[in-house]
């Protein structure tokens, strides 16, 4: 018999039963002064009551211990999980505090991101978008959304470079999608929202390059959540055998969400969904 399971399921009833047993034991003891049979019954009840109270104390102590362990584990584990899954922005892609020319700052970093892609692509003679517009980056984001646009620029640049390092030589489309925000419960230091910044990538390659690209997206500091991966056979012969559409997103913690941003409820996925992989002939 699983006593602990019974305790969790019927705790109020058992406590009431224990109190009733105690009253019965006292009454039986009083009557035991009148007859030996009642005394025997009283001693038996008292013994059972003692055992029951011991069991209740043990279970309550175990319950408190488990709660303490769970709380301690959560306090230690949650920061580690956040650190492992959070996207760490590249140097300069976080808007400096007090920056007055936010859009001008962003324009410079968007051009820097595009240049990094162009330089990397030239090493491999790869066909990829090499301008800020080609990377799908916003041209004039409102000031409140400049931090988000900087994250998009960093993500688009590093994602394309990761594809190149995985052996991909043809990237046909880079499409940053709308960022979403979810309140963090409870808030952490300097973090009130989880920000999800998605991007859709279309490229040509083979199965080995797809696997290598996915592996490069699963490293600490540059972790990307894979939302979907659609693979079809290429229509033209002579080139890479597969055409791939990959949707991934970077997760990060921020202090504020722009007023015009999409904000989900705490505990909801805010656009995060079960990964979807499809392959078509």
C-alpha positions in Angstrom: 0.0 0.0 0.0 1.4 3.4 -1.0 0.9 5.4 2.3 2.4 8.5 0.9 0.0 8.6 -2.1 -2.9 8.1 0.3 -1.6 10.9 2.4 -1.5 13.4 -0.5 -4.9 12.4 -1.8 -6.8 12.3 1.6 -4.8 14.5 3.9 -7.8 16.5 5.4 -9.8 13.3 6.0 -6.8 11.5 7.7 -6.2 14.5 10.0 -9.8 14.5 11.0 -9.7 10.8 11.5 -6.6 11.2 13.7 -8.4 13.8 15.9 -11.4 11.5 16.3 -9.2 8.6 17.2 -7.6 10.7 20.0 -11.0 11.5 21.4 -11.9 7.9 21.3 -8.7 6.9 23.1 -9.4 9.4 25.9 -13.0 8.2 26.3 -11.9 4.6 26.3 -9.3 5.3 29.0 -11.9 6.9 31.2 -14.1 3.9 30.8 -11.2 1.6 31.5 -11.2 2.6 35.1 -14.5 0.8 35.3 -13.7 -2.5 33.4 -10.6 -4.3 32.5 -12.0 -4.9 29.0 -12.3 -1.2 28.4 -8.8 -0.6 29.7 -7.5 -3.1 27.2 -9.3 -1.4 24.4 -8.0 2.0 25.6 -4.4 0.8 25.5 -4.9 -0.6 22.0 -6.5 2.6 20.8 -3.7 4.7 22.4 -1.1 2.5 20.7 -2.8 2.9 17.3 -3.2 6.6 17.8 0.5 6.9 18.6 1.4 5.0 15.5 -0.9 7.1 13.4 0.4 10.4 14.8 4.0 9.2 14.1 3.1 8.4 10.5 1.4 11.8 10.1 4.4 13.6 11.4 6.7 11.6 9.1 4.6 12.4 6.1 4.3 16.0 6.9 8.1 16.2 7.4 8.7 14.4 4.1 6.3 16.7 2.3 8.0 19.8 3.7 11.4 18.3 2.7 10.3 17.7 -0.8 8.9 21.2 -1.2 12.2 22.5 0.1 14.1 20.4 -2.4 11.9 21.5 -5.3 12.3 25.1 -4.4 16.1 24.8 -4.1 16.3 23.0 -7.3 14.2 25.6 -9.1 16.3 28.4 -7.7 19.5 26.7 -9.0 18.2 25.2 -12.2 16.2 28.1 -13.6 19.1 30.5 -14.0 21.1 27.6 -15.6 18.3 26.9 -18.1 17.9 30.5 -18.9 21.6 30.9 -19.5 21.8 27.8 -21.8 18.8 28.9 -23.9 19.2 32.6 -24.1 20.6 34.3 -27.2 23.6 36.4 -26.3 23.7 39.5 -28.5 26.9 40.2 -30.3 29.1 43.2 -29.4 27.3 46.5 -29.9 24.0 45.0 -30.8 22.4 46.0 -27.4 21.4 49.7 -27.5 23.7 51.6 -25.2 21.9 53.3 -22.2 21.2 56.9 -22.9 21.7 56.7 -26.7 19.9 59.7 -28.1 20.2 58.8 -31.8 18.7 55.3 -31.6 17.8 55.0 -35.3 21.2 56.3 -36.5 22.9 53.8 -34.2 20.8 51.0 -35.6 21.5 52.0 -39.2 25.2 51.6 -38.5 24.8 48.2 -36.9 22.5 46.9 -39.6 25.2 47.9 -42.2 27.8 46.2 -40.1 25.8 43.0 -39.9 25.3 43.0 -43.7 29.0 43.6 -44.2 29.9 40.6 -42.0 27.7 38.4 -44.1 29.2 39.7 -47.4 32.7 39.2 -46.1 32.0 35.6 -45.0 30.2 34.8 -48.2 33.1 36.0 -50.3 35.4 33.4 -48.7 33.2 30.6 -50.1 32.0 32.3 -53.2 28.5 31.8 -51.8 25.2 33.2 -53.1 23.5 35.0 -50.2 21.9 38.3 -49.4 24.6 40.8 -48.6 22.7 44.0 -47.9 20.5 45.1 -44.9 17.5 45.1 -47.2 18.4 41.6 -48.5 18.6 40.4 -45.0 15.1 41.6 -44.5 16.1 44.2 -41.8 13.7 47.1 -41.0 14.9 50.3 -42.5 13.5 52.9 -40.0 12.2 51.2 -36.9 10.6 53.4 -34.3 12.8 54.3 -31.4 11.0 52.0 -29.0 11.7 49.0 -31.3 15.3 49.8 -32.1 16.5 47.2 -29.4 14.4 44.6 -31.2 15.6 45.6 -34.6 19.2 45.3 -33.4 18.5 41.8 -32.2 17.0 41.0 -35.6 20.2 42.3 -37.3 22.4 40.3 -35.1 20.3 37.2 -35.5 20.0 37.4 -39.3 23.7 38.0 -39.8 24.9 35.2 -37.4 22.2 32.7 -38.7 23.4 33.2 -42.3 27.1 32.9 -41.3 26.2 29.7 -39.4 24.6 28.3 -42.6 27.8 29.1 -44.5 30.0 27.5 -41.9 27.7 24.4 -42.2 28.6 24.1 -45.9 25.5 25.9 -47.4 26.5 27.9 -50.5 23.1 29.2 -51.6 20.8 31.2 -49.3 17.8 32.5 -51.2 15.8 34.3 -48.5 16.3 35.8 -45.1 13.0 37.0 -43.5 12.9 38.3 -39.9 9.4 37.8 -38.5 7.6 39.8 -35.9 9.0 39.5 -32.4 6.8 38.5 -29.5 7.0 39.1 -25.8 5.8 37.1 -22.8 5.8 38.4 -19.2 8.3 36.6 -17.0 6.9 35.2 -13.7 8.4 36.0 -11.4 10.5 38.8 -12.9 14.2 38.4 -12.7 16.8 41.1 -12.2 16.5 43.4 -15.2 14.2 40.9 -17.0 10.4 41.4 -17.1 9.8 39.9 -20.5 10.9 36.9 -22.5 11.5 38.2 -26.1 11.2 35.7 -29.0 12.8 37.0 -32.2 12.1 34.6 -35.2 13.6 34.5 -38.6 12.8 32.4 -41.7 15.7 31.1 -43.8 15.4 29.5 -47.3 18.5 27.8 -48.7 19.7 25.0 -50.9 21.8 22.1 -49.6 22.0 18.4 -48.8 21.0 16.4 -45.8 24.5 16.7 -44.2 24.4 20.5 -44.5 20.9 20.6 -43.0 22.1 18.5 -40.0 25.2 20.6 -39.6 23.2 23.8 -39.6 20.8 22.5 -37.0 23.7 21.5 -34.8 25.2 25.0 -35.0 21.9 26.4 -33.8 22.0 24.3 -30.7 24.9 25.7 -28.8 25.0 27.8 -25.7 25.0 31.6 -26.3 23.8 31.1 -29.8 20.9 28.8 -29.2 18.0 29.0 -31.6 14.7 27.3 -31.0 13.7 25.4 -34.2 10.0 26.1 -35.0 9.8 24.4 -38.4 11.9 22.8 -41.0 10.5 22.0 -44.5 12.6 20.0 -46.9 11.7 19.4 -50.6 13.6 18.0 -53.5 15.1 20.6 -55.8 13.4 21.0 -59.1 16.6 21.8 -61.1 19.3 19.2 -61.6 23.0 19.9 -61.2 22.7 21.9 -58.0 22.1 21.0 -54.3 19.5 18.3 -54.1 17.3 19.9 -51.4 15.5 23.2 -50.9 15.0 23.9 -47.2 12.8 26.4 -45.4 13.9 26.7 -41.8 12.2 28.9 -39.2 14.1 29.5 -35.9 13.9 32.1 -33.2 16.2 33.6 -30.6 15.1 33.9 -27.0 16.2 36.6 -24.7 15.2 38.4 -21.5 14.5 42.2 -21.6 13.3 44.8 -19.2 10.7 46.4 -21.4 8.3 45.5 -24.3 7.5 48.2 -26.9 3.9 49.5 -26.6 3.2 48.4 -30.2 4.7 44.9 -29.7 2.7 41.6 -29.5 2.6 40.6 -25.8 1.3 37.3 -24.7 0.1 36.2 -21.3 2.4 34.8 -18.7 2.8 31.1 -19.1 1.7 31.1 -22.7 3.9 30.2 -25.7 3.8 33.7 -27.2 4.3 32.3 -30.7 6.5 29.4 -29.6 5.1 26.2 -30.8 5.9 22.5 -31.2 8.7 22.1 -33.8 7.4 20.9 -37.2 9.6 19.0 -39.6 8.3 18.0 -43.1 9.8 16.4 -46.0 8.3 16.4 -49.5 9.3 14.5 -52.6 
